[in-house]
Amino acid sequence: MRVCHTIQPVFDDPNLVAFGGLPAVMRLAEQAGLHELVEQHLTLPGTAGANAPVKVSALIAGMVVGADSISDMDVLRHGGMGRVFDGLRAATTLGTHLRAYRFGHVRQLDAVASRLLIKLAGLSPILDGADQLTFVDVDDTIRETHGYRKQGAAYGYSRVKGLNALVATISTPTSAPVIAATRLRKGNVSSARGAARLIGDTLATLRRATTPSLVIVRADSAYFNHATIAAIAVGGARFSITARMNTAVTRAITTINDTDWTTIRYPQAIYDEAQQVWISDAEVAEVPFTAFTSRRKADHVTGRLVVRRVRRLNPNAKAQGELLPGYRYHAVFTNSTFALVDAEACHRDHAVIEGIFADLKDGPLAHAPSGKFMANSAWLALTAMAFNLTRAAARIASKTLGRARTSTVRRTLIQVAARIANQARTWLLHLPRNWPWEPQLATLYNAAFGPPAAASP
């Protein structure tokens, strides 16, 4: 493909819009009651808190189109955006609003995010399949920061200076994950701090959004403690948590007979970080296990220890043969009723949350945009709302886009050039002819601006 003419750019059209899919997405937010929820739950004082629904929705809209810093919010004030939207605000105004947040206000914003997800679940099938099986995944990630002016930034377990974001997601076998709860912590905090409360909030949100049958909470070994598992039990869910290789776990593994191991072969190879190799087969076995026996008897938790072992490769294999096989063990503590192989595969799918972290860091969480810790905490909560709103809109457009990364949804449904026009007292948004995703975008617009669905008898 070659350019066929000499082209001179002229930035003079007041009717052009760079984000032709954004009106449909923000109308979906209005249908979910975003403005009413902010008005009801957020009580930010002073001039910074004035018109909070307008400012919060503007921040979310900027994140939906790809803004990853406060100054990027000016991307909303171009061309015909003022004819499409009311209440556009300058980036400096939005930054002042963010810096006014305190801890209680961030928790209010968390309440808005929770209720928005519940409303979105009623407008879009983002929790389809929850009546059969639902997964709640909990993990944390480090948002790397630079310089000395970020409040709360510190070196944590990853030896990277930054802030720690704790995230809980909800997914089903037929629907992609959505973010149910978030917490921003100091960079040097332990992973499990506050996880029990976060899990309780997530399970409460899930049960208000839908009626799940079986709920399994998955987490890695950092969350292998009594408080986390107790919170899961109180929430009426089952657990699948990587067990630390302590003395009790090691002793239980040694009781497994050699004849009890079942060989499994992975359809797709798995990368072993410790050995820096790809593995395609392993062996699994299980043994009854009671955890936390050092605590009082009422705190003991009985379940299954599902163990996977992988042959440890000899780095000198070319020079000498193998005398005795060596193995690396990976144990999962669970009370699920799945068969052995299914239980191991179910826990392995906990890695889906890493895709969410990559998605967020490729979007609004590319930066911790403010030097104030609470402003960054509010930014994380708004990021979760923008992510869920984008997921809900994409799922309405099509099942395929409903499982796509946010960057794909932005490229196909949101970042579409358009021109606003008025014809016969009707506002039209002229979009590109032969747009490859025209049916999906049309479906989204029909759902957002079409007549309301008929009430069921």
C-alpha positions in Angstrom: 0.0 0.0 0.0 1.3 3.4 -1.0 0.2 7.0 -0.4 -1.2 8.2 -3.7 -1.3 12.0 -3.1 0.7 14.7 -1.3 -1.4 15.4 1.8 -1.3 18.5 4.0 -2.9 18.1 7.5 -5.4 20.8 8.5 -6.8 20.6 12.0 -10.0 22.7 11.5 -13.1 20.4 11.5 -15.3 21.0 14.6 -17.5 18.0 13.9 -15.0 15.2 13.8 -14.8 12.7 16.7 -11.8 10.4 17.2 -13.8 7.9 19.3 -16.9 7.0 17.5 -17.8 4.1 19.8 -17.5 6.1 23.0 -21.0 7.5 23.0 -22.5 3.9 23.1 -20.1 2.9 25.9 -21.0 5.9 28.0 -24.7 5.5 27.3 -24.3 2.0 28.7 -22.7 3.6 31.8 -25.7 5.9 32.1 -28.1 2.9 31.8 -26.2 1.3 34.7 -26.8 4.4 36.8 -23.2 5.6 37.1 -24.1 9.2 37.7 -26.8 8.3 40.3 -24.4 5.9 42.1 -21.7 8.6 42.4 -24.2 11.2 43.5 -25.5 8.8 46.2 -22.3 7.4 47.6 -19.5 9.8 47.0 -19.3 12.8 49.4 -16.1 14.5 48.4 -16.1 18.0 50.0 -15.2 21.4 48.7 -15.0 22.7 45.2 -12.9 19.6 44.1 -16.0 17.5 44.9 -18.4 19.7 43.0 -20.2 17.9 40.1 -18.6 14.7 41.2 -20.7 12.5 38.8 -19.6 14.6 35.8 -15.9 14.4 36.8 -15.9 10.7 37.7 -17.7 9.8 34.4 -15.1 12.0 32.5 -12.2 10.1 34.1 -13.8 6.8 33.2 -14.4 7.9 29.6 -10.8 9.0 29.3 -9.6 5.6 30.5 -12.0 3.8 28.2 -10.4 5.5 25.1 -6.9 4.8 26.4 -5.8 7.7 28.6 -3.1 6.5 31.1 -2.3 9.8 32.9 -4.2 12.8 34.1 -2.9 15.1 31.3 -4.1 12.5 28.8 -7.7 13.4 29.8 -7.5 16.4 27.5 -8.0 13.9 24.6 -11.7 14.1 25.3 -11.9 17.8 24.4 -11.4 17.7 20.7 -13.4 18.3 17.5 -17.1 17.5 18.0 -16.9 15.9 21.4 -18.6 19.0 22.9 -21.6 18.3 20.7 -21.8 14.7 21.7 -21.1 15.0 25.4 -22.1 17.4 28.1 -19.8 18.1 31.1 -16.4 17.8 29.5 -13.7 18.9 32.0 -10.1 20.0 31.6 -7.4 17.7 32.7 -6.3 20.1 35.5 -9.8 20.1 36.9 -9.9 16.3 37.0 -6.5 16.2 38.6 -7.7 18.5 41.3 -10.6 16.2 41.9 -8.4 13.2 42.2 -6.0 14.8 44.7 -8.9 15.6 47.0 -9.6 12.0 47.8 -9.0 10.6 51.2 -9.2 7.0 52.5 -13.0 7.1 53.2 -13.7 8.7 49.8 -11.8 5.9 48.0 -13.9 3.3 49.9 -16.9 5.2 48.7 -15.6 4.9 45.2 -15.1 1.2 45.8 -18.8 1.0 46.7 -19.7 2.7 43.4 -17.5 0.3 41.5 -19.2 -2.7 43.2 -22.7 -1.5 42.4 -21.8 -0.5 38.9 -20.6 -4.1 38.2 -23.9 -5.4 39.6 -25.9 -3.2 37.3 -23.7 -4.0 34.3 -24.3 -7.7 34.9 -28.0 -7.0 34.4 -27.4 -5.2 31.1 -24.7 -7.4 29.6 -24.1 -11.2 29.9 -20.6 -10.6 31.5 -21.4 -13.3 34.2 -22.9 -15.8 31.8 -22.5 -19.3 33.2 -22.3 -18.3 36.9 -25.3 -20.6 37.6 -23.0 -23.5 36.9 -19.5 -22.6 38.0 -17.8 -19.3 39.0 -14.1 -18.6 39.7 -12.9 -15.8 42.0 -9.1 -15.1 41.5 -7.1 -13.1 43.9 -3.6 -11.8 43.3 -1.4 -8.7 43.6 0.9 -6.9 41.2 3.5 -4.2 41.5 3.0 -1.0 39.5 6.6 0.2 39.1 7.2 3.9 39.9 10.3 6.1 39.5 11.6 9.0 41.5 11.1 10.0 45.2 7.8 11.8 45.2 5.3 8.9 45.0 3.7 8.4 48.4 3.8 4.7 49.4 6.3 3.6 46.8 8.8 1.1 48.2 10.7 -2.1 47.3 8.6 -5.2 47.8 9.0 -8.9 47.2 9.7 -8.4 43.5 12.6 -6.0 44.4 11.0 -3.4 42.1 10.1 0.0 43.5 6.5 0.8 43.2 2.9 0.5 44.6 1.1 -2.8 45.2 -2.3 -3.4 43.7 -4.4 -6.2 45.1 -7.1 -7.3 42.6 -10.0 -9.8 42.7 -11.7 -11.0 39.5 -14.8 -13.0 38.7 -15.0 -15.3 35.7 -16.8 -18.4 34.5 -15.9 -21.1 32.0 -17.9 -19.2 29.3 -17.2 -15.5 30.3 -14.0 -13.5 30.6 -12.9 -12.0 33.9 -14.3 -8.8 35.3 -12.8 -6.9 38.2 -14.8 -7.2 41.4 -12.6 -5.4 43.9 -9.3 -3.6 44.1 -7.0 -2.2 46.8 -3.9 -0.1 46.5 -1.2 -0.8 49.1 2.3 0.3 49.8 5.0 -1.3 47.7 6.6 -3.2 50.5 3.3 -4.7 51.9 2.8 -8.5 52.2 0.6 -9.9 49.5 -2.0 -11.4 51.9 -2.6 -8.2 53.8 -6.2 -7.2 53.4 -7.0 -10.2 51.2 -9.6 -11.7 53.6 -11.6 -8.4 53.5 -11.2 -8.2 49.7 -12.5 -11.7 49.2 -15.5 -11.1 51.5 -16.4 -8.0 49.5 -16.0 -9.8 46.2 -18.2 -12.8 47.2 -20.8 -10.3 48.5 -20.8 -8.5 45.2 -21.0 -11.7 43.2 -24.1 -12.9 45.1 -25.8 -9.5 44.6 -25.0 -9.6 40.9 -26.2 -13.2 40.2 -27.1 -16.5 41.8 -24.0 -18.6 41.5 -24.1 -22.3 42.2 -20.5 -23.4 42.9 -17.9 -20.7 43.6 -14.2 -21.5 43.8 -11.7 -19.0 45.1 -8.2 -19.4 43.6 -4.9 -17.9 44.8 -1.2 -18.6 45.0 0.9 -19.6 48.0 1.1 -16.0 49.4 -2.5 -16.4 50.5 -2.1 -19.8 52.1 -3.1 -18.7 55.6 -6.1 -19.2 58.0 -7.6 -15.7 57.6 -7.9 -16.1 53.8 -9.5 -19.6 53.9 -11.8 -18.6 56.8 -13.1 -15.6 54.7 -13.7 -18.0 51.8 -15.7 -20.3 54.1 -17.8 -17.5 55.5 -18.6 -16.4 52.0 -19.9 -19.8 51.1 -17.3 -20.6 48.5 -14.7 -23.3 48.1 -11.0 -22.7 47.9 -8.1 -23.8 45.7 -4.8 -22.3 47.0 -1.2 -23.1 46.4 0.3 -24.6 49.5 3.6 -23.5 50.8 6.2 -26.3 50.9 6.5 -26.3 54.7 7.3 -29.3 56.9 3.7 -30.5 57.2 3.1 -30.3 53.4 6.4 -32.0 52.6 5.6 -34.8 55.1 2.2 -35.3 53.5 3.7 -35.6 50.1 6.2 -38.3 51.3 3.2 -40.5 52.2 2.1 -40.8 48.5 2.9 -44.2 47.1 4.6 -44.4 43.7 1.6 -46.3 42.3 -0.7 -43.4 43.2 0.7 -41.0 40.6 -1.3 -40.4 37.5 0.4 -39.2 34.3 -1.1 -36.2 32.6 -0.1 -34.6 29.3 -0.7 -31.0 28.7 -2.3 -30.0 25.3 -0.1 -27.0 25.3 3.3 -26.9 27.0 3.8 -25.0 30.2 6.8 -22.9 30.9 8.7 -23.9 34.2 10.2 -20.7 35.6 12.5 -22.6 38.0 14.1 -24.8 35.3 13.7 -22.3 32.5 12.2 -25.0 30.2 8.9 -25.9 28.6 7.2 -29.0 30.0 4.4 -31.0 28.3 3.8 -33.8 30.8 3.7 -34.3 34.6 2.2 -36.6 37.2 -0.5 -35.8 39.8 -1.7 -37.4 43.0 -3.7 -36.4 46.0 -3.6 -37.0 49.8 -5.9 -35.9 52.6 -4.5 -33.0 54.5 -5.3 -30.9 57.5 -3.8 -27.4 57.5 -3.0 -24.9 60.3 -2.6 -27.6 63.0 -0.4 -25.3 65.0 -3.5 -23.2 65.8 -6.4 -24.2 68.1 -8.4 -27.2 67.0 -11.4 -25.0 65.8 -9.1 -23.4 63.3 -7.9 -26.6 61.7 -9.0 -26.9 58.0 -9.3 -30.3 56.3 -9.2 -30.7 52.6 -7.2 -32.4 49.8 -3.6 -31.8 48.8 -3.4 -32.1 45.1 0.2 -32.5 44.2 1.8 -32.2 40.7 5.4 -33.4 40.2 7.6 -32.7 37.2 10.8 -34.5 36.5 13.8 -32.3 37.4 16.1 -32.2 34.4 19.8 -32.9 34.8 21.8 -30.1 33.4 24.7 -32.6 32.8 22.5 -35.1 31.0 24.8 -35.2 28.0 27.7 -36.0 30.1 26.2 -38.6 32.4 23.0 -40.7 32.6 20.3 -40.4 35.2 20.9 -42.6 38.3 17.7 -41.7 40.3 14.9 -39.5 39.0 14.5 -36.2 40.8 11.2 -34.2 40.9 9.9 -30.8 41.6 6.6 -30.7 43.6 3.8 -28.2 43.4 1.0 -28.7 46.0 -2.5 -27.2 45.9 -4.7 -27.2 49.0 -8.4 -27.4 48.0 -11.8 -28.6 49.2 -13.3 -28.7 45.7 -15.1 -31.9 44.6 -13.5 -32.1 41.2 -11.7 -35.2 40.1 -7.9 -35.3 40.6 -6.9 -34.2 37.1 -9.7 -31.6 36.8 -8.8 -30.1 40.2 -5.2 -29.6 39.1 -6.2 -28.1 35.8 -8.8 -25.8 37.5 -6.1 -24.4 39.8 -3.7 -23.9 36.9 -6.2 -21.6 35.2 -5.7 -19.2 38.1 -3.0 -17.7 35.7 -5.9 -15.9 33.9 -5.5 -13.0 36.3 -2.0 -12.4 35.0 -3.7 -11.5 31.7 -5.8 -8.9 33.5 -2.7 -7.3 35.0 -1.1 -7.1 31.6 -4.3 -5.6 30.2 -4.4 -2.9 32.9 -0.8 -2.0 32.6 -1.3 -1.7 28.9 -4.0 0.9 29.6 -4.9 3.2 32.5 -2.5 1.5 34.9 0.5 2.2 32.7 1.3 4.8 35.3 0.6 5.8 38.9 -0.3 9.3 37.7 -0.2 11.2 40.9 2.3 11.8 43.7 -0.5 11.4 46.3 -1.3 7.8 47.4 -5.0 8.3 47.7 -5.2 9.9 44.3 -3.6 6.8 42.9 -6.0 4.6 45.0 -8.9 6.4 43.4 -7.3 6.0 40.0 -7.1 2.2 40.5 -10.8 2.1 41.5 -11.7 4.1 38.4 -9.5 1.8 36.3 -11.6 -1.2 37.4 -14.8 0.6 36.5 -13.5 1.5 33.0 -12.3 -2.1 32.5 -15.7 -3.6 33.5 -17.6 -1.0 31.4 -15.4 -1.8 28.3 -15.9 -5.6 28.9 -19.7 -5.2 29.2 -19.9 -3.2 26.0 -17.7 -5.6 24.1 -19.8 -8.6 25.3 -22.9 -6.9 24.0 -21.2 -6.4 20.6 -20.2 -10.0 20.2 -19.0 -13.1 22.2 -15.6 -12.9 20.5 -14.9 -9.3 21.5 -16.3 -10.1 24.9 -13.3 -12.2 25.6 -10.8 -9.9 23.8 -8.2 -7.7 25.4 -9.1 -4.1 26.1 -6.7 -2.8 23.6 -8.5 -4.9 20.9 -11.8 -3.5 22.0 -10.5 0.0 21.8 -9.1 -0.5 18.3 -12.2 -2.2 16.9 -15.2 -0.6 18.7 -14.1 2.7 20.3 -11.2 4.4 18.5 -13.3 4.8 15.3 -13.2 8.1 13.4 -16.7 9.7 13.1 -18.4 12.9 12.1 -21.3 14.4 14.0 -24.2 15.9 12.0 -27.8 17.0 12.4 -30.3 16.0 9.7 -34.1 16.5 10.0 -33.8 17.1 13.7 -31.9 13.8 14.2 -28.3 13.6 15.3 -26.2 11.3 13.1 -22.8 9.9 13.7 -21.2 9.2 10.3 -18.8 6.3 10.6 -16.3 4.9 8.0 -17.8 2.9 5.2 -16.7 -0.8 5.1 -15.5 -0.7 8.7 -14.6 -4.4 9.4 -16.4 -4.4 12.7 -19.5 -2.6 11.5 -22.0 -5.3 12.6 -20.6 -5.5 16.1 -20.5 -1.7 16.5 -24.1 -1.5 15.2 -25.2 -4.1 17.7 -23.6 -2.1 20.5 -25.3 1.2 19.4 -28.7 -0.5 19.0 -28.4 -1.9 22.6 -27.3 1.5 23.9 -29.6 3.9 22.0 -32.4 1.6 20.8 -35.9 1.2 22.4 -35.9 -0.4 25.8 -36.5 -4.1 25.9 -40.1 -5.1 26.6 -40.8 -6.0 30.2 -41.2 -9.8 30.8 -44.7 -10.8 31.9 
